[in-house]
């Protein structure tokens, strides 16, 4: 079955889903998005994702032509329309059709697009064996230029980091900010564990305030463990007892080698395993039920 794509209130077969070449989302990356997952009929953390979408829109002065409740219902309906229980949703809001100039005032109405499909970021075996990653030279966008809390359609900064990682022959790249501090992977947040304490870079260092990141922090606290949002350096990564990545698409992924340095004993650690087990419990219950 060919999946159907929601575009401005109508559904189109995947092969026929189109936008204007004059859409500023295409011309300038002017728009926002969310990646969201559904697990067994439950859209995980839908409220948090939609809230972040509307916050991103407000920051870039983009008027979404739907209420928050309408957006949530549209996400659920898009999954139902495609007959799925487990799915990946890509929700995008573009500035809309304008002209070839930069001025967003020429775009009369934003466009809302909801894609429902499947995604596989990493091979399943790596959840058991772990990833090799490397720090890339592409610097994370300066946080004061564009807030990392805005999930913009312009992901070229991350794409360039991913290209570097590919050329280095590793599964993922870790990006630094202009001060040389750790920010995140090209598509995921990063955590380290040292002597039982978890640490993750703060958003002011350039890290996205990830939904999965926050879910993991909540799980850590529920287990009576400590998680600090703290500036991290290469040294902290190289000498961690454990390291893992988090993201909607990647979920929770262990890292066992960084810049050729083996993390601890080179195997996914006990904290990662415990958090992954707890995460896989909550994804089916914490969220928005698609089928009543």
C-alpha distance (Angstrom), angle and dihedral (degrees) to the residues before:
residue distance angle dihedral
X1 . . .
X2 3.79 . .
X3 3.79 111.9 .
X4 3.80 119.3 -121.0
X5 3.79 123.5 -128.5
X6 3.81 123.9 -146.3
X7 3.81 112.6 -134.1
X8 3.80 118.8 173.1
X9 3.78 96.3 -31.6
X10 3.81 99.2 -39.2
X11 3.80 134.3 89.3
X12 3.79 123.8 -129.1
X13 3.83 130.2 -177.8
X14 3.80 110.0 -100.6
X15 3.81 91.2 -110.9
X16 3.81 91.3 54.4
X17 3.82 100.7 40.7
X18 3.81 107.6 119.8
X19 3.80 142.8 162.8
X20 3.80 130.5 -161.4
X21 3.81 117.9 -85.9
X22 3.82 84.1 -132.7
X23 3.82 92.2 61.7
X24 3.79 107.7 121.0
X25 3.79 89.3 -139.7
X26 3.80 86.3 68.8
X27 3.80 98.2 33.9
X28 3.80 97.3 46.8
X29 3.80 109.7 4.8
X30 3.80 84.9 -109.1
X31 3.77 104.1 162.2
X32 3.77 145.2 59.9
X33 3.78 137.9 -109.7
X34 3.77 146.8 -172.7
X35 3.79 130.0 -151.5
X36 3.81 109.7 -147.5
X37 3.81 134.4 177.4
X38 3.77 133.2 -145.1
X39 3.79 118.5 -155.9
X40 3.80 120.5 -168.2
X41 3.79 93.4 -26.8
X42 3.81 95.9 -40.4
X43 3.82 121.9 109.0
X44 3.79 100.4 -143.6
X45 3.81 115.6 -128.1
X46 3.80 92.6 -16.4
X47 3.81 92.6 159.6
X48 3.81 91.5 55.0
X49 3.80 92.9 46.7
X50 3.80 94.1 48.9
X51 3.80 92.1 45.2
X52 3.82 89.6 53.2
X53 3.80 90.6 47.3
X54 3.80 91.5 55.3
X55 3.80 92.4 44.2
X56 3.82 89.8 52.8
X57 3.80 88.9 49.1
X58 3.80 92.6 51.5
X59 3.79 92.6 50.0
X60 3.81 92.7 54.1
X61 3.85 92.6 38.8
X62 3.80 94.0 -115.4
X63 3.79 116.4 153.1
X64 3.81 111.2 -143.8
X65 3.84 107.6 -149.0
X66 3.81 92.9 -140.3
X67 3.79 134.0 66.6
X68 3.78 119.7 -114.5
X69 3.82 91.3 -105.9
X70 3.80 90.8 48.5
X71 3.79 89.7 52.2
X72 3.81 92.5 51.4
X73 3.78 91.4 48.5
X74 3.81 90.9 47.6
X75 3.81 90.6 53.6
X76 3.80 92.1 51.0
X77 3.80 92.5 44.7
X78 3.81 91.3 50.1
X79 3.81 90.2 56.9
X80 3.81 91.8 46.2
X81 3.80 91.5 47.9
X82 3.79 89.1 56.6
X83 3.80 92.5 47.7
X84 3.79 95.3 -124.1
X85 3.78 135.6 139.6
X86 3.81 96.8 -178.5
X87 3.79 114.5 43.6
X88 3.78 148.9 137.0
X89 3.80 116.3 -122.5
X90 3.79 123.8 -158.3
X91 3.81 109.2 -165.0
X92 3.80 114.2 -169.5
X93 3.77 133.1 179.7
X94 3.80 114.7 -168.7
X95 3.78 127.1 -168.0
X96 3.79 85.9 -114.6
X97 3.77 135.1 -132.1
X98 3.79 116.6 -22.9
X99 3.78 135.5 138.3
X100 3.79 132.6 -76.5
X101 3.78 92.0 -83.7
X102 3.79 124.3 94.3
X103 3.81 97.4 -121.1
X104 3.84 108.4 114.7
X105 3.81 90.2 -158.3
X106 3.81 86.8 77.6
X107 3.83 88.5 66.0
X108 3.78 104.6 84.9
X109 3.80 99.5 -171.0
X110 3.80 135.9 14.3
X111 3.80 119.6 -122.3
X112 3.81 123.7 -131.9
X113 3.81 117.9 -151.0
X114 3.81 126.1 -178.3
X115 3.79 118.1 -172.3
X116 3.81 118.6 -169.9
X117 3.79 115.3 -164.8
X118 3.79 142.7 114.4
X119 3.80 128.1 -81.3
X120 3.79 134.6 -164.5
X121 3.78 114.7 -173.5
X122 3.80 98.8 171.9
X123 3.78 137.1 16.5
X124 3.81 112.5 -93.5
X125 3.82 91.5 -121.0
X126 3.81 90.7 66.5
X127 3.80 91.2 65.7
X128 3.80 85.0 66.0
X129 3.82 101.3 34.6
X130 3.82 103.0 29.2
X131 3.81 136.3 -130.2
X132 3.75 134.6 -81.8
X133 3.81 111.4 -135.8
X134 3.79 136.8 176.2
X135 3.78 136.5 -155.8
X136 3.79 108.7 -110.4
X137 3.81 128.4 -147.8
X138 3.81 94.2 -128.2
X139 3.80 104.3 105.0
X140 3.79 119.8 -135.2
X141 3.80 113.4 -109.1
X142 3.80 111.3 -85.9
X143 3.82 106.1 -94.5
X144 3.82 93.4 -137.9
X145 3.82 91.1 54.0
X146 3.81 94.9 55.0
X147 3.77 120.9 -0.9
X148 3.81 113.1 -116.4
X149 3.81 85.7 -137.0
X150 3.82 88.1 73.4
X151 3.80 109.5 85.4
X152 3.78 96.1 -152.7
X153 3.79 129.1 -173.2
X154 3.80 87.3 -126.1
X155 3.80 101.2 89.4
X156 3.80 98.0 153.7
X157 3.80 91.2 119.5
X158 3.81 90.0 58.8
X159 3.81 92.9 40.9
X160 3.82 90.9 56.3
X161 3.79 89.4 51.0
X162 3.81 90.2 50.4
X163 3.80 91.1 50.6
X164 3.80 89.0 54.3
X165 3.81 91.4 50.4
X166 3.81 90.2 49.8
X167 3.80 90.9 50.4
X168 3.80 90.1 49.6
X169 3.80 90.9 53.1
X170 3.80 96.0 -120.0
X171 3.79 130.1 124.4
X172 3.80 97.5 -120.2
X173 3.79 142.5 7.4
X174 3.80 126.9 -131.7
X175 3.80 115.8 -144.6
X176 3.80 127.9 -146.1
X177 3.80 127.9 -154.6
X178 3.81 124.4 -123.8
X179 3.82 89.6 -85.4
X180 3.79 92.3 55.7
X181 3.81 95.3 -107.4
X182 3.81 124.4 137.0
X183 3.80 114.9 -98.2
X184 3.82 110.6 166.7
X185 3.78 145.1 -66.3
X186 3.80 119.6 -74.4
X187 3.79 88.5 -93.4
X188 3.80 107.8 6.4
X189 3.78 143.3 52.8
X190 3.79 118.2 -111.5
X191 3.82 133.5 -134.7
X192 3.78 132.7 -174.6
X193 3.79 129.0 -163.8
X194 3.81 121.0 -146.9
X195 3.81 121.9 174.5
X196 3.79 91.4 -20.2
X197 3.83 95.6 -50.7
X198 3.80 120.3 113.0
X199 3.79 121.0 -143.2
X200 3.80 131.2 -172.7
X201 3.83 129.8 175.9
X202 3.82 116.3 -95.7
X203 3.79 119.4 -117.4
X204 3.82 91.6 -113.0
X205 3.80 88.0 66.8
X206 3.81 88.9 59.3
X207 3.80 104.5 -87.7
X208 3.79 122.3 137.2
X209 3.80 113.8 -116.7
X210 3.78 90.3 -118.9
X211 3.79 122.5 -157.0
X212 3.81 91.5 -140.1
X213 3.81 89.0 44.4
X214 3.80 89.9 56.6
X215 3.82 91.6 44.8
X216 3.80 90.1 54.4
X217 3.81 91.3 48.2
X218 3.82 89.1 52.5
X219 3.81 90.6 50.1
X220 3.81 90.6 49.0
X221 3.79 90.8 53.8
X222 3.82 92.4 45.5
X223 3.81 88.7 56.0
X224 3.80 91.2 52.8
X225 3.79 93.8 -109.6
X226 3.81 128.6 130.7
X227 3.80 126.7 -113.3
X228 3.79 122.0 -176.1
X229 3.80 127.0 -164.9
X230 3.76 95.3 -141.7
X231 3.79 138.6 155.1
X232 3.81 109.3 -98.6
X233 3.79 132.1 -159.8
X234 3.80 133.9 -161.5
X235 3.81 86.8 -97.0
X236 3.82 90.5 59.7
X237 3.80 91.4 52.8
X238 3.80 94.7 45.2
X239 3.80 92.3 50.9
X240 3.79 100.5 39.8
X241 3.79 121.5 126.9
X242 3.82 87.8 -141.6
X243 3.78 137.7 2.4
X244 3.79 130.9 -169.4
X245 3.80 141.6 166.6
X246 3.81 127.7 -131.9
X247 3.79 132.7 -161.4
X248 3.78 142.6 132.1
X249 3.80 93.2 -99.9
X250 3.83 97.7 34.1
X251 3.83 95.0 37.9
X252 3.84 104.2 -168.2
X253 3.81 115.4 -19.1
X254 3.85 127.1 179.1
X255 3.80 121.9 -131.6
X256 3.80 116.9 -150.0
X257 3.82 103.1 170.5
X258 3.82 130.8 36.4
X259 3.81 122.1 -175.1
X260 3.80 89.1 -19.1
X261 3.81 92.6 -51.9
X262 3.80 116.3 121.4
X263 3.79 114.1 -126.7
X264 3.83 106.3 -125.7
X265 3.82 105.0 -56.4
X266 3.79 96.1 -10.3
X267 3.80 95.0 -107.1
X268 3.82 133.1 102.5
X269 3.79 106.8 -88.4
X270 3.81 134.0 -127.6
X271 3.82 95.2 -104.5
X272 3.81 91.3 54.7
X273 3.81 91.5 48.0
X274 3.80 92.4 49.9
X275 3.80 93.2 47.6
X276 3.81 93.2 46.7
X277 3.80 90.8 52.2
X278 3.81 91.9 50.2
X279 3.81 92.1 44.1
X280 3.80 91.9 54.2
X281 3.79 89.0 53.8
X282 3.79 97.2 53.8
X283 3.83 98.8 43.7
X284 3.82 90.7 74.8
X285 3.78 95.7 49.5
X286 3.83 110.1 28.8
X287 3.77 107.7 77.5
X288 3.79 144.8 28.8
X289 3.79 120.4 -26.1
X290 3.79 111.5 -131.4
X291 3.77 96.8 -167.1
X292 3.82 118.8 43.0
